[in-house]
Amino acid sequence: MLELTNPTAVADPFCTRDLERNLNRRSARGAFTTLFAQGCGVLVRVASLAVLSRLLEPNDFGLVAMALVITGFASMFSDAGLSMATIQRKSLNHQQASTLFWIVIAISLVLSFSVALSAPVVAWMYDDERLIWLTIALGTTFLFSGLSLQQMAILKRQMRLRVVGSINVGAQLTAFLCAWWAAANGWGYWALVVQLIAMEASRAAYVWFACPWRPGLPVRGSGVRSMLNFGGNLTASNFLSYLTTKVDSLLIGMMWGAAPLGFYSRAMNLLQLPRTLLLRPLNDVAIPALSRLQDDVIAYRSYYRRALLLTLTCTMPIMAYAAISSKQLILVVLGDQWIDAVPIYRALSIAAFCQTLDGATSWVNVSMGRTDRRLYWRLISGPITTLAVAIGVQWGALGAAIGFSSAALVLRVPGIKFCLRGMPVHERDVYGSAWRPACSVLAAALLTISLNKTVQLDPIPSLLLSFLVFVVSYLVGLVVVSGGWRRFADLYRLQSLYSSFPRSRKLGVEA
């Protein structure tokens, strides 16, 4: 149910003074709300994966993945970072928001037109004429997304996270139902196109219904130049990140065709679900909180260690278990026809496990205003990752996955060292938070692997039994390790993250 009764938001959608009171409680409530919404969204995505993977062929997914490489590239410029500028801006007025809205609309029109013009090039690059109309259709998603970006940013600025979560889940559910109907009626790969278009169109409709603000005409000299500069820097950083993470799909599609890319993309999507469920809501809370503590090194470091410990304690076992039980997971969720995705999934799980430490560096760089440090590291790590994938792809999709994970493994420690240099926290803070869950995960993984080799069951019973053994052994490991009982108890008190705020008037934190 969408909430429309927020007096502050309706009276002045740009006023945030009311949010400064009870910020600890608001942050905690926001974390739980976002986590719940993410959980619902993941359930919808799992249902979508399970249903569509049985109704469509790997070639269908691979064909759409080819076009998504291009449209995904264009999406890096969809709002030029202006949504984040709207959220982070200390003061904002109607004229500025309206000007930004029309700038985003203009960018969306340019991107949609550019994608349509590139459609013949995409078809030539992959040697498949079906990609012409497919790419043109996907280009329309920019028109719908442009209509929702500014209003969504205003809702986030007002911390109306329940509304934001409802909109996202509603859009995902609407898109899934549309795709299900299309696939069941024999639309083939067009069902996936319908899903993507329905996602953005329904999100735009829900956002305009939930957000009372309406844009006026653009105003010259409204003071958005600094916001445009901010957005440009953010866009450059996201662009480099996208190139690094999508080079594998581009090379697999060009060299090996749609079917191998279909297996690769399904494995990657399934592997990213746990990270989407946990990391995003924790990031949404940790970064603003750390930003407020940047002048108090002791409080900053204490909060950082607690937040990182909680994040790693939740994400490390999920990624490890997903790798161990990859065969059963794929058989249960995707079906027998996707069995060839198992080795790809296992290879990519190494990179996914390394990515559980992303918050260790991104939280610090963003909260301390040193996104340039993160940008410099991407300039270093991007070419190395690209080279590793280019070498590995010579042996197919599995080779590309091995190359991608190898680069992630080799670059993890140097990346932490580079990004934390001169910051309020140190490498030892990261490893001090990581060693307990890492040791517990290793013990649980070894025990579960032994069980899987000893006991042979059907996929679903095997999945349930191995999950039970893994969870119990992991929790026991957390309790047994030095100081583990106290750390383990923190998982039942998410509020402990917020109790680490200093009770200081200088920071404006309400006790």
C-alpha positions in Angstrom: 0.0 0.0 0.0 1.4 3.4 -1.0 1.6 6.0 1.7 0.4 9.5 0.7 -0.1 11.0 4.1 3.2 12.6 4.9 2.4 16.2 5.8 5.9 17.4 5.7 6.5 15.9 2.2 3.2 17.3 0.9 3.7 20.8 2.3 7.3 21.1 1.2 8.9 18.1 -0.5 12.3 19.6 -0.2 12.4 20.4 3.5 14.4 17.8 5.5 14.6 19.6 8.9 12.0 17.3 10.4 14.2 14.3 9.5 17.0 15.4 11.7 15.0 14.5 14.9 15.3 10.9 16.0 17.7 10.1 13.2 18.9 7.0 15.0 15.4 5.5 15.1 14.6 6.7 11.6 17.8 5.0 10.3 17.0 1.7 12.1 13.4 1.8 10.8 14.7 2.6 7.3 17.1 -0.3 7.4 14.4 -2.8 8.3 11.9 -1.3 5.8 14.4 -1.5 3.0 15.5 -5.0 4.0 11.9 -6.2 4.0 11.2 -4.6 0.6 14.4 -6.1 -0.8 13.4 -9.5 0.5 10.0 -9.2 -1.2 11.7 -8.1 -4.4 14.1 -11.1 -4.3 11.2 -13.5 -3.9 9.6 -12.0 -7.0 12.9 -12.3 -8.9 13.3 -15.9 -7.8 9.8 -16.7 -9.0 10.5 -14.9 -12.3 13.7 -16.9 -12.7 12.0 -20.2 -12.0 9.0 -19.6 -14.2 10.6 -17.9 -17.2 13.6 -20.3 -17.2 11.1 -23.1 -17.7 9.0 -21.4 -20.4 11.9 -20.0 -22.5 15.1 -21.4 -24.0 18.7 -20.4 -23.1 19.0 -18.9 -26.5 16.2 -16.5 -25.7 18.0 -15.2 -22.6 21.3 -14.9 -24.4 19.7 -12.9 -27.3 18.3 -10.4 -24.9 21.5 -10.3 -22.9 23.3 -9.2 -26.1 21.1 -6.2 -26.5 21.2 -5.4 -22.7 25.0 -4.9 -23.0 24.3 -1.8 -25.2 21.3 -0.5 -23.3 23.0 -1.1 -20.0 25.9 1.0 -21.3 23.5 3.8 -22.2 21.8 3.5 -18.8 25.0 4.8 -17.2 24.0 8.2 -18.5 20.3 8.0 -17.9 20.2 10.6 -15.1 23.8 11.8 -15.2 24.0 11.3 -11.5 21.3 14.0 -10.8 19.1 11.7 -8.7 21.9 11.2 -6.2 22.6 15.0 -6.3 19.0 15.6 -5.4 19.2 13.2 -2.5 22.5 14.5 -1.1 21.9 18.2 -1.7 21.6 20.1 1.7 19.1 22.6 0.3 16.9 22.2 -2.8 14.0 24.3 -4.2 11.2 23.8 -6.7 13.0 25.6 -9.5 16.1 23.5 -9.2 14.1 20.2 -9.0 12.0 21.2 -12.0 15.1 22.1 -14.0 16.8 18.8 -13.1 13.6 17.0 -14.1 13.6 18.4 -17.6 17.3 17.8 -18.0 16.7 14.1 -17.2 13.8 14.0 -19.7 16.1 15.5 -22.4 18.8 12.9 -21.6 16.2 10.1 -21.7 15.0 11.2 -25.2 18.6 11.4 -26.5 19.4 8.0 -25.1 16.3 6.3 -26.5 17.0 7.8 -29.9 20.7 6.9 -29.8 19.9 3.3 -28.9 17.5 3.0 -31.8 20.1 4.3 -34.2 22.6 1.8 -32.8 20.3 -1.2 -33.4 21.7 -2.0 -36.9 25.3 -1.9 -35.4 24.3 -4.2 -32.6 22.8 -6.7 -35.1 25.9 -6.5 -37.2 28.2 -7.0 -34.2 26.5 -10.2 -33.1 25.5 -11.2 -36.7 21.8 -11.6 -35.7 19.1 -9.4 -37.4 16.6 -10.1 -34.7 18.5 -7.7 -32.5 17.4 -4.7 -34.6 13.8 -4.5 -33.4 14.7 -6.0 -30.0 17.2 -3.2 -29.3 14.8 -0.5 -30.6 12.1 -1.8 -28.2 14.4 -1.9 -25.2 15.4 1.8 -26.0 11.9 2.9 -25.0 12.6 1.9 -21.4 14.6 5.2 -21.1 11.5 7.2 -21.8 9.6 5.7 -18.9 12.6 5.7 -16.5 13.2 9.4 -17.2 9.6 10.1 -16.0 10.2 8.6 -12.5 13.8 9.4 -11.6 13.3 12.8 -10.1 10.2 12.0 -8.1 11.8 8.8 -6.8 14.8 10.9 -5.7 12.5 13.3 -3.8 10.8 10.3 -2.0 14.2 9.0 -0.9 15.3 12.5 0.1 12.3 12.5 2.5 13.2 9.0 3.7 9.8 7.7 2.7 11.5 4.3 2.3 8.3 2.3 2.8 6.8 4.0 -0.2 9.9 3.5 -2.3 10.0 -0.2 -1.4 6.3 -0.6 -2.3 6.9 1.0 -5.6 9.8 -1.2 -6.5 8.2 -4.4 -5.4 5.0 -3.4 -7.2 6.9 -2.7 -10.4 8.7 -6.0 -10.2 5.5 -8.0 -9.6 3.7 -6.2 -12.5 6.6 -6.8 -14.9 6.8 -10.5 -13.9 3.1 -11.1 -14.5 3.3 -9.4 -17.9 6.3 -11.5 -18.8 4.7 -14.7 -17.6 1.6 -14.1 -19.7 3.7 -13.3 -22.8 5.9 -16.4 -22.3 3.0 -18.7 -21.8 1.4 -17.4 -25.0 4.5 -18.2 -27.1 6.1 -14.8 -27.4 9.6 -16.3 -26.9 12.4 -13.8 -26.2 9.9 -10.9 -26.5 8.5 -11.9 -23.1 11.8 -10.7 -21.6 11.5 -7.4 -23.5 7.9 -7.0 -22.2 9.2 -7.6 -18.7 11.8 -4.8 -18.9 9.4 -2.3 -20.5 6.6 -3.1 -18.0 9.0 -2.7 -15.1 9.9 0.9 -16.0 6.4 1.9 -17.2 4.7 0.6 -14.1 7.3 2.2 -11.8 6.7 5.6 -13.5 3.0 5.2 -13.0 3.3 4.2 -9.3 5.8 7.0 -8.6 3.6 9.7 -10.0 0.7 8.4 -7.9 2.8 8.3 -4.7 4.8 11.6 -5.0 2.7 14.8 -4.8 5.4 17.0 -6.3 4.9 18.1 -9.9 7.6 19.8 -12.0 7.3 23.3 -13.3 9.1 24.8 -16.3 12.9 24.8 -16.3 14.5 28.0 -15.0 17.8 29.3 -16.2 20.2 30.3 -13.5 18.5 28.2 -10.9 21.8 27.1 -9.4 22.1 23.5 -10.6 25.6 23.9 -12.0 27.3 22.4 -9.0 24.8 19.5 -9.0 25.7 18.8 -12.7 29.4 18.7 -11.8 28.7 16.3 -8.9 26.5 14.1 -11.2 29.2 14.1 -13.9 31.9 12.8 -11.6 29.5 10.1 -10.3 28.5 9.1 -13.8 32.2 8.7 -14.8 32.8 6.4 -11.9 29.7 4.3 -12.6 30.6 4.1 -16.3 34.1 2.6 -15.6 32.5 0.1 -13.2 30.0 -0.9 -15.8 32.6 -1.5 -18.4 34.5 -3.7 -16.1 31.5 -5.8 -15.1 30.0 -6.2 -18.5 33.0 -6.9 -20.7 32.5 -10.6 -20.0 29.0 -10.7 -21.4 30.1 -8.6 -24.4 33.0 -11.0 -25.3 31.0 -14.2 -24.7 28.2 -13.0 -26.9 30.5 -11.9 -29.7 32.7 -15.0 -29.6 30.4 -17.8 -28.6 26.8 -16.7 -29.4 23.5 -16.5 -27.6 23.2 -19.9 -25.9 26.5 -19.8 -23.9 25.7 -16.2 -22.9 22.3 -17.3 -21.8 23.9 -19.8 -19.4 26.4 -17.2 -18.2 23.8 -14.5 -17.6 21.4 -16.9 -15.7 24.2 -18.0 -13.4 25.3 -14.4 -12.8 21.7 -13.2 -12.1 21.0 -16.1 -9.6 24.3 -15.4 -7.9 23.6 -11.7 -7.4 20.3 -12.3 -5.6 21.8 -12.6 -2.1 23.9 -9.5 -2.5 20.9 -7.6 -3.7 18.9 -8.7 -0.7 21.4 -7.8 2.0 24.1 -5.3 0.8 21.9 -2.6 -0.6 19.8 -2.0 2.5 22.9 -2.1 4.7 24.7 0.3 2.4 21.7 2.7 2.4 22.1 3.0 6.1 25.8 2.7 6.7 27.0 5.4 4.3 24.7 8.3 5.7 25.6 7.3 9.2 29.3 7.2 8.6 29.0 10.6 6.8 27.7 12.1 10.0 30.6 10.7 12.1 33.4 11.7 9.8 34.6 14.3 12.3 34.8 11.8 15.2 37.5 9.3 14.3 36.9 7.0 17.4 33.1 6.9 16.8 33.6 6.5 13.1 35.9 3.5 13.5 33.7 1.9 16.1 30.6 2.1 13.9 32.5 1.0 10.9 33.7 -2.2 12.6 30.3 -3.1 13.9 28.5 -2.4 10.6 31.1 -4.3 8.6 31.0 -7.3 11.0 27.2 -7.5 10.7 27.4 -7.3 6.9 30.1 -9.9 6.5 28.4 -12.2 9.1 25.3 -12.2 6.9 26.8 -12.2 3.4 29.8 -14.5 3.6 27.8 -17.7 4.6 25.2 -17.0 2.0 27.7 -16.7 -0.9 29.7 -19.7 0.4 26.6 -21.9 0.7 25.4 -20.9 -2.8 28.7 -22.1 -4.2 28.7 -25.4 -2.3 25.1 -26.2 -3.3 25.2 -24.7 -6.8 24.0 -27.8 -8.6 21.0 -28.4 -6.4 20.1 -24.6 -6.5 20.1 -24.5 -10.3 18.2 -27.7 -10.6 15.5 -26.5 -8.2 15.3 -22.9 -9.3 16.0 -23.0 -13.0 15.4 -26.6 -14.0 17.2 -29.4 -15.7 17.8 -27.6 -19.0 20.2 -25.2 -17.1 22.6 -27.8 -15.8 25.4 -26.5 -18.0 25.3 -23.3 -15.9 26.6 -25.1 -12.8 30.3 -24.9 -13.5 29.9 -21.2 -14.5 28.0 -20.5 -11.3 30.7 -22.1 -9.2 33.5 -20.2 -10.9 31.7 -16.8 -10.5 31.0 -17.6 -6.9 34.6 -16.8 -6.1 34.2 -13.2 -7.3 30.8 -12.9 -5.5 32.5 -14.0 -2.2 35.2 -11.4 -2.7 32.6 -8.7 -3.4 31.2 -9.2 0.1 34.1 -6.9 1.1 33.0 -4.1 -1.2 31.5 -2.2 1.7 34.9 -2.2 3.4 36.1 0.4 0.9 33.1 2.0 -0.7 31.6 3.1 2.7 34.8 4.9 3.7 35.5 6.6 0.3 31.9 7.8 -0.1 31.3 9.0 3.5 34.7 10.8 3.6 34.1 12.5 0.3 37.0 10.6 -1.4 35.2 9.1 -4.4 38.2 10.1 -6.4 40.1 7.4 -4.6 37.5 4.9 -5.8 37.6 6.2 -9.3 41.4 5.9 -9.4 41.2 2.3 -8.3 38.7 1.5 -11.0 41.2 3.0 -13.5 43.7 0.5 -12.2 41.5 -2.6 -11.7 39.4 -2.2 -14.8 42.1 -3.0 -17.4 43.4 -5.9 -15.3 39.9 -7.5 -15.1 39.3 -6.9 -18.8 42.6 -8.6 -19.7 41.8 -11.6 -17.4 38.4 -12.0 -19.0 39.7 -11.6 -22.5 42.2 -14.4 -21.9 39.7 -16.7 -20.2 37.0 -16.2 -22.8 39.1 -18.1 -25.4 37.9 -21.2 -23.6 34.3 -20.2 -23.6 31.9 -18.9 -20.9 33.5 -20.9 -18.2 36.9 -19.5 -19.1 35.5 -16.0 -18.9 34.0 -16.7 -15.4 37.3 -18.1 -14.2 39.2 -15.0 -15.6 36.7 -12.7 -13.9 36.9 -14.4 -10.5 40.7 -14.7 -10.7 41.0 -10.9 -11.2 38.6 -10.3 -8.3 40.6 -12.6 -6.0 44.0 -11.1 -6.9 42.8 -7.5 -6.7 40.9 -7.7 -3.4 43.7 -7.1 -1.0 45.5 -4.4 -3.0 42.2 -2.7 -3.5 41.5 -2.5 0.3 45.0 -1.2 0.9 44.8 1.5 -1.9 41.3 2.7 -1.0 41.9 2.9 2.8 45.2 4.7 2.6 45.0 7.8 4.8 41.4 7.1 5.9 40.1 6.9 9.5 40.0 3.1 9.4 42.8 0.7 8.5 43.3 -2.7 6.9 43.4 -4.3 10.3 39.8 -3.0 11.0 38.7 -4.8 7.9 40.5 -8.1 8.7 39.5 -7.8 12.4 35.9 -7.8 11.3 36.3 -10.5 8.7 38.2 -13.2 10.3 35.5 -14.6 12.6 32.8 -15.1 9.9 35.5 -16.3 7.4 36.8 -19.0 9.8 33.2 -20.1 10.6 32.3 -20.2 6.9 35.3 -22.3 6.1 34.5 -24.9 8.8 30.8 -25.0 7.8 31.7 -25.4 4.1 34.1 -28.3 4.7 31.5 -30.1 6.8 28.7 -29.5 4.2 30.9 -30.6 1.3 31.7 -33.9 3.1 28.0 -34.4 3.7 27.1 -33.8 0.1 29.6 -36.4 -1.0 28.5 -38.9 1.5 24.7 -38.6 1.3 23.1 -38.7 -2.2 19.6 -37.4 -2.3 17.2 -35.7 -4.7 17.9 -32.0 -5.3 15.2 -30.6 -2.9 15.9 -32.9 0.1 19.6 -32.5 -0.5 19.3 -28.7 -0.5 17.3 -28.7 2.7 19.6 -31.1 4.5 22.8 -29.3 3.5 21.3 -25.9 4.4 20.4 -27.1 7.9 23.9 -28.6 8.4 25.6 -25.5 7.0 23.6 -23.0 9.1 24.0 -25.0 12.4 27.7 -25.5 11.9 28.2 -21.9 10.9 26.4 -20.6 14.0 28.3 -22.9 16.3 31.5 -21.7 14.7 30.6 -18.1 15.4 29.9 -18.9 19.0 33.1 -20.9 19.5 35.6 -18.5 18.1 37.2 -15.9 20.4 34.6 -13.4 21.6 32.1 -15.0 19.3 29.2 -15.2 21.6 29.2 -11.4 22.1 29.5 -10.8 18.4 26.8 -13.4 17.6 24.4 -11.6 20.0 24.8 -8.4 18.0 22.9 -10.1 15.2 19.8 -10.1 17.3 20.3 -6.4 18.1 20.5 -4.5 14.8 20.0 -1.5 16.9 23.5 -2.0 18.3 24.7 -0.4 15.0 23.0 2.8 16.0 23.9 2.7 19.7 27.5 3.2 18.6 26.6 6.8 17.7 28.1 9.2 20.3 25.5 10.9 22.4 26.9 14.3 21.5 25.1 17.6 20.9 27.8 18.5 18.5 26.7 15.8 16.1 23.0 16.5 16.7 22.2 12.9 17.7 19.2 12.5 19.9 19.8 10.1 22.8 
